[in-house]
Amino acid sequence: MTQAELLAFAGAHPYLSLALAALTVALIFNEASALFRGYKTLGPAALTALVNRDNALVVDLRPAADFEKGHIPGSKNVQTSQFDPENKQLAAARALPVVLVCKAGQASGDAAKRLLKAGFERVYVLDGGIGAWQQADLPLAKGR
């Protein structure tokens, strides 16, 4: 396809061309922001490997009732409203990788930024939250 043909297509289909340009800009912005946010996202399989290899601390930020219905085995429950990077138990894990889990992956991002600001270096967020863990058909523990 030549440049003249591309320009002719763009001229004949301005809305499609605009949509393509908008999607391209959105993708570039999304990827650039991921590079500069400071924490990494990982999937359920990578979380399992990190826990097994590096004894990562998994912090579940969901409400206690949701945590009791089902959570990642070995995870610790801390309510988002009570999440404090300076907490003694959490501060003791500063040398470990810390993986934050929430319902869908949104609330974990804010908590991850707080951990980074408090000096934690190995901060991760479970991409897709507990829903991704369930979709991967991995086990859930019940109760506290």
C-alpha positions, 0 to 999 in steps of 0.5 A: 500500500502506498502513501497516496492510497493511505491518504486517500483512505484517510480522506474517504474515512475520516472517522475511522482515521480519527478513531485509529489515531485516538486508540494509538495515542491511548495505547502509547499513554497507557504503556508510558504510564506503566513504565513510570508508576514504580510498581509492577503488575503480575499475573496469578502464575507469576504471583505463585512463583514469587511467593514460592521463590522469594517468600513474598508477602501477599496483602489482601486489601478487600473488606474482612467479609470478602476475605473470609469468603475466599482469599489467596492462601497465606495472604494477610488481610488489611482494610484499605482504610487501615492500610499504613506502610509504617505499620510495624508488621508491614515495615518488618517485611520491607526486605521482602517483595510485597504483593497487593491484592484487591477485588479487581486491581484498582485499589491496589495501585494506590496502596502500591504508590504509598508503599513506594513512597515509604521506601519499599522497593519490591512492590507488585500488584496482582493484575485483575485482583482476586478475580484474576486468581479465580479465573486462573482456577487457583485455590482459595482459602476460607476463613481468617 
